Amino acid sequence: MSTLLEEQPEVIAIHGRTLAQMYRGRADWDAIRRAAKLVRETPTLVLGNGDVVTMPQVVQRVRETQVHGVLIGRGALGNPWIFRAKAWARQQLSTPTAEAPSLDVAVRERCQVALEHARYFEGLHDGVPFQAMRKHLGWYCRGFPGAADMRHNCSRRPPPETLHGCSPPSRGRGVQPGEHAMRRAGHRDVCWP
Ligand SMILES: Cc1cc2nc3c(=O)[nH]c(=O)nc-3n(C[C@H](O)[C@H](O)[C@H](O)COP(=O)(O)O)c2cc1C
């Protein structure tokens, strides 16, 4: 850490595992705490990362380790709503008050956002196999009744070519690229915004 600090970086982000560990075991937040203590003696900012999946955990990690911030990876996959509570988290760190806000997200909203994501994917990654998007669709389908079936469909529906030319499910508009994406992921009945 002292070698890194000699370079006077603006920010250092620390993941609490070694390269050899990959995702095995738990991130070592005590090591992050020790590193943060050193960084805190300099103008560099320090961010911690590893196994944080809720905003209350963010607050807890900042309190325990004195990092300036926390990075969230897998906790945001299929769950971009996690960041809705960031203002709450900031407030907790200065003036602990209210309980964490409810982050219940309606299934319809989940599906709308998944559809939007799929549209972006098809727009940005022309020619890239849709397989890369399927896992994200699966991550959106968690934590509500019927989610397992939807995940199953996300991974097994046939490729888009079989659906081209389908009539739209509603509103009489043409089928958009992302709609093909969601149709082949199995969301035909529930996802149309
Ligand atoms: C889909 C995905 C892609 C990632 N890509 C990178 C990457 O390109 N470079 C990197 O240093 N870490 C990458 N990571 C690791 C994350 O930045 C993070 O350190 C790790 O997921 C642990 O944090 P988490 O427990 O919040 O997921 C990636 C993680 C995931 C899940």
The ligand as an SDF file (V2000), in Angstrom:
LIG
                    3D

 31 33  0  0  0  0  0  0  0  0999 V2000
  -19.7930   -9.2510  -14.4770 C   0  0  0  0  0  0  0  0  0  0  0  0
  -18.5400   -8.7960  -13.7390 C   0  0  0  0  0  0  0  0  0  0  0  0
  -17.5320   -8.1940  -14.4490 C   0  0  0  0  0  0  0  0  0  0  0  0
  -16.3680   -7.7740  -13.8030 C   0  0  0  0  0  0  0  0  0  0  0  0
  -15.3760   -7.1770  -14.5310 N   0  0  0  0  0  0  0  0  0  0  0  0
  -14.2650   -6.7550  -13.9120 C   0  0  0  0  0  0  0  0  0  0  0  0
  -13.2200   -6.1250  -14.6420 C   0  0  0  0  0  0  0  0  0  0  0  0
  -13.3060   -5.9500  -15.8510 O   0  0  0  0  0  0  0  0  0  0  0  0
  -12.1170   -5.7150  -13.9780 N   0  0  0  0  0  0  0  0  0  0  0  0
  -11.9830   -5.8920  -12.6240 C   0  0  0  0  0  0  0  0  0  0  0  0
  -10.9500   -5.4870  -12.0650 O   0  0  0  0  0  0  0  0  0  0  0  0
  -12.9540   -6.4920  -11.9080 N   0  0  0  0  0  0  0  0  0  0  0  0
  -14.0800   -6.9130  -12.5090 C   0  0  0  0  0  0  0  0  0  0  0  0
  -15.0730   -7.5280  -11.7800 N   0  0  0  0  0  0  0  0  0  0  0  0
  -14.8760   -7.7050  -10.3240 C   0  0  0  0  0  0  0  0  0  0  0  0
  -15.6600   -6.6330   -9.5830 C   0  0  0  0  0  0  0  0  0  0  0  0
  -15.1520   -5.3590   -9.8960 O   0  0  0  0  0  0  0  0  0  0  0  0
  -15.6100   -6.8300   -8.0830 C   0  0  0  0  0  0  0  0  0  0  0  0
  -14.2940   -6.6250   -7.6200 O   0  0  0  0  0  0  0  0  0  0  0  0
  -16.0490   -8.1970   -7.6420 C   0  0  0  0  0  0  0  0  0  0  0  0
  -17.2260   -8.5750   -8.3350 O   0  0  0  0  0  0  0  0  0  0  0  0
  -16.3120   -8.2410   -6.1210 C   0  0  0  0  0  0  0  0  0  0  0  0
  -17.2850   -7.3140   -5.7490 O   0  0  0  0  0  0  0  0  0  0  0  0
  -18.7960   -7.8090   -5.4440 P   0  0  0  0  0  0  0  0  0  0  0  0
  -18.7000   -8.7670   -4.3000 O   0  0  0  0  0  0  0  0  0  0  0  0
  -19.5190   -6.5170   -5.0820 O   0  0  0  0  0  0  0  0  0  0  0  0
  -19.3100   -8.4390   -6.6880 O   0  0  0  0  0  0  0  0  0  0  0  0
  -16.2280   -7.9560  -12.3960 C   0  0  0  0  0  0  0  0  0  0  0  0
  -17.2620   -8.5520  -11.7000 C   0  0  0  0  0  0  0  0  0  0  0  0
  -18.4100   -8.9870  -12.3380 C   0  0  0  0  0  0  0  0  0  0  0  0
  -19.5090   -9.6650  -11.5440 C   0  0  0  0  0  0  0  0  0  0  0  0
  1  2  1  0
  2  3  1  0
  2 30  2  0
  3  4  2  0
  4  5  1  0
  4 28  1  0
  5  6  2  0
  6  7  1  0
  6 13  1  0
  7  8  2  0
  7  9  1  0
  9 10  1  0
 10 11  2  0
 10 12  1  0
 12 13  2  0
 13 14  1  0
 14 15  1  0
 14 28  1  0
 15 16  1  0
 16 17  1  0
 16 18  1  0
 18 19  1  0
 18 20  1  0
 20 21  1  0
 20 22  1  0
 22 23  1  0
 23 24  1  0
 24 25  2  0
 24 26  1  0
 24 27  1  0
 28 29  2  0
 29 30  1  0
 30 31  1  0
M  END
$$$$
